[in-house]
């Protein structure tokens, strides 16, 4: 089990090297994520990256019709907005807080400073994003997906906790 850091219970920050934490820490601001708050609207610039310490954030694919499908759930095991390092400055989907809780917030520019200059930090973020993406459901609505949405979300949460220890 990872040891706790002065930055709290975020498992990715617990796995971050001391050198990278030293670079991140002065730029992290502790915030409270409120239920229903949209952290990143779809198609807009990612201005901040969030390391949840509690609560839950849903990542949603937004269809042209406005319909939304949950593609991932992030809690204290992960990060929201780190795709700014891989996909560019714009959000591919919408990130919405589903359960309130505390988080560390950092500007995308400061996050990218560390991401672009530290191979270990970049590798950690890319591994996390790779696993999250490999577990994402289809990004298009289907009868089966709509029918099994609640069961699927529950299975993903259970799998996440049971098999991927970051």
N, C-alpha and C positions, 0 to 999 in steps of 0.2 A: 504494500500500500504506500502511495507517495506520501512523503512528509509534508506537513503544512508549511506554507510560506507566509511571510508577513503580509502578503497580498490576499490572503483568505483561502477560500475553498474551491477556487476554480482549478480544475484538474490540468488544464493546459498550462496555466501559469505555474503550477507545481512542477511541471516537467520542463519548464524553461530554464536554461542555464543561468547561473548567477550573473555572468557578464551581460546577458540579454535583459535580465530583470533589472539590473542596474541602469541600463539605457531606457527601459520602459517606464520604470517607477515614477520618475519626476513628471511624467506626462499623463499619468493615469488619474482620473477623477472618479471618486465613488459617487454613484447616483442611485436613485430608486427607480426601477422600471415599473410603471403603473399598468395594470391590466387594461388592454385595449389600445395602448399607445403604439403607433406605427413608427418603428425605428428607421426603416428604409422603405419608402414607397417604391413600387415597381417602376423601373425606367428612370429613376432619379439618381443623381450622384450620391455615392456612399461617403458621407461626411465624417462618420464616426464608426469605430469598431468597438464592440462590447464583449466583455468577458463576464458572463453571468456568475454570480455567487450563490444564487438561489432563483426561484421562479422558473418560468419556461417561456421560450420564444418560438412561435411557429413561423416557418418559412413557407410562403405561399406562392404558387404559380398563379398568375392572374391572366385569365383568358381575355380576348378582345371583347367578349360579351360582358365582362365584368365578373364572371364567375371565378371563384377562387378554389384552389385545391391545395391542401396541405401536403408539402413534399418532404418536410423534415421538421424535427423538433430539437431545439437546443436548450440545454440547461447548464448547470455548473461544470459539466464535462467538456464544454466547448467554447466556441466563439461565434459571434454574429458579425458579419461584414468583412471577414478575412479574405473573401473572394476578391476584394479590391486588388490584392496582390497578383492574382491569376487572371481574372476576367476583365480587369480594367476598372475604371472609376464609377461605372454605373451598375445599379442593382438589377439583377436579372429577375428577381421576384420581390415580394413584399415580406418584410419581417415585422410581425405583430406580437406584442407581449400577450401571452395567454394567462399567465399566473404571475402576479407581481413579486418582486424581489430585488435585492441589491445587485449591482454590477459595477465593474470597472469600465470606464469609457475613455477612449483615446482618439484623437483626431486621426483621420486616415493618413494624413501626411506624416505624422510621427510614427504611426504603425508601419508605414511603408519605408521609413528611414531604417528601421530595424530589420524589416523583412528583406529589403534589398541588399543589406550589407552583412547579414549574419546567415551563413549556410545552415547552422543548426536550427535557428528560429524558423527559417523558410521551410526546412524539411519537416519540422514539427507541424507547422500550419498546413502544409500540403498533404501530409499523411492524414491529418484530421479531415480536411476537406474531401480527400479521396474516399475515405471510408464513409463519410456522410453521403456523398454522391452515389456511391455504389449501393446504398440502402434506400435510395429515394424511389418512390413509386412512379408510375408513368405520369408525365406532365400533361396528359390529355384526359378529359373526362371519359369514363366508360361506365356501362351499367354495372359491371362487377365492382369497379372501384367505388362508385357511389354507394352501392349496397354494403360493401365491406369496409367503408372508411373508418368507422369507430373501432372495429375489431383490428384493422390493420395498424392504426395509430397505437393502440394498446400493445400489439405484438412488437412494434418497433421500439417502444419505450422499454419493454421487458428485455428484448434482445440487446439493446444498447447497454443497459445496466449489467446484464449477465455476461456479455462476451467482450465488450470493448472497454478495457480499463485504461483510461488515459491518466 
